[in-house]
Amino acid sequence: MRISATVNNDRTRHQVVVRTDDRSQELDIAARPSGGSAVNGGEFLMLALATCYCNDLYREAARPVSVHAGIATPHRCTPAGRVGANCVERRSTVRT
């Protein structure tokens, strides 16, 4: 399995394309007026973790479920501006 992400950015657009093997899809991510993405890398990291968690639940459930999941780094867990994996909290609700 080959997974990639491509970003093309200038002051007027932020184009994101993700790909797994031969399947690609464009993601609608707003550009920041000063250039770059309106979403920061840490937010994307939390989104990646939450998405993996939800996909795992759906795969393991092997039946239709409704998942609401949140992944966050709590403010109290940032000593000297450093965040480690032990600072990631997960909260979820699964409904069948």
C-alpha positions in Angstrom: 0.0 0.0 0.0 1.4 3.4 -1.0 0.0 6.4 0.8 0.8 10.1 -0.1 -0.4 13.6 0.3 0.4 16.6 -1.9 -0.1 20.3 -1.2 -0.1 23.1 -3.8 -0.3 26.4 -2.1 -0.1 30.1 -2.9 -1.8 33.2 -1.4 -5.1 32.4 -3.1 -5.5 28.7 -2.8 -4.5 25.7 -0.7 -5.0 22.5 -2.8 -4.7 19.2 -0.9 -4.8 15.8 -2.6 -4.4 12.5 -0.7 -3.8 9.2 -2.4 -3.7 5.5 -1.5 -2.4 3.3 -4.3 -4.5 4.3 -7.4 -7.3 6.1 -5.5 -6.9 9.8 -5.0 -9.2 12.5 -3.6 -9.0 16.2 -3.1 -9.7 17.7 0.3 -11.3 21.1 0.7 -9.0 23.0 3.1 -9.2 26.7 3.3 -6.1 28.9 2.7 -4.9 31.3 5.3 -5.1 34.9 3.9 -1.3 35.4 4.6 -0.5 32.1 2.8 -0.4 28.5 4.0 -3.3 26.5 5.4 -6.1 27.7 7.7 -5.6 24.4 9.5 -2.3 23.8 11.4 -0.3 20.6 11.4 -1.2 19.8 15.0 -4.9 20.0 14.1 -4.3 17.7 11.1 -2.4 15.3 13.3 -5.4 15.1 15.8 -7.7 14.6 12.8 -5.5 11.8 11.5 -5.7 10.0 14.9 -9.4 10.5 15.3 -10.0 9.2 11.7 -7.9 6.1 12.3 -9.8 5.5 15.5 -13.2 5.8 13.9 -12.1 3.6 10.9 -10.9 0.9 13.4 -14.2 0.9 15.2 -16.2 0.5 12.0 -13.9 -2.3 10.9 -14.1 -4.1 14.2 -17.8 -3.6 14.6 -18.5 -5.2 11.2 -22.0 -3.6 11.3 -23.4 -0.1 11.0 -22.6 2.1 14.0 -22.5 5.8 14.7 -19.3 7.2 16.0 -18.5 10.5 17.6 -14.8 10.7 18.5 -12.6 13.5 19.7 -8.8 13.5 20.1 -7.2 16.4 21.9 -4.0 17.5 23.8 -5.3 19.1 27.0 -3.8 22.5 27.9 -2.7 21.3 31.3 -0.4 18.8 29.6 2.0 21.2 28.0 5.0 21.6 30.3 7.5 24.1 28.9 5.6 24.1 25.6 6.4 20.4 25.0 3.6 17.8 24.2 4.2 14.1 24.2 2.1 11.2 23.2 1.1 10.7 26.8 -0.8 14.0 26.6 -3.3 12.8 24.0 -6.8 12.2 25.3 -9.5 10.2 23.4 -13.2 10.5 24.0 -15.8 8.7 22.0 -19.4 7.6 21.8 -20.5 4.6 19.8 -24.1 3.9 19.0 -25.5 0.8 17.4 
